[in-house]
Amino acid sequence: MKFFVYLIWSDKSKRSYVGQTQDIENRLKRHKSGLVRSTKAYRPWKLIFKEEFRDRAEAMKKELWLKSPGGRKWISGFIENLGETGLSVPLSKTTERDRDPAMRDRTKPA
């Protein structure tokens, strides 16, 4: 089964949200339609990043990292870079090691 970690962004409120799900299309529809309590007030949302994992445990590790201080720092840089490049919805299939230089030297995923 596939699991996804995703990052959505609200231009209106300048907020981001990180989550993980098995059904990304349905989850995004729920965010966009206001059915998710934690994101309802900050609509509209757009998907700016997603990464696929083979199991929920891996996805949850990545979600936890993205919600950590280091992950939040990475998200800030990622969003800042989007503004500079003018890209609106990049979808990444790269790994955490590819994106974060500090992770490249690790032998095990965080």
Buried (B, 14 or more C-beta within 10 A) or exposed (E): EEBBBBBBBBEEEEEBBBBBBEEBEEBBEBBBEBEBEEBEEBBEBEBBBBBEBEEBEBBBBBBBBBEEEBBBEBBEEBBEEBEEEEEEEEEBEEEBBEBBEEBEEEEEEB
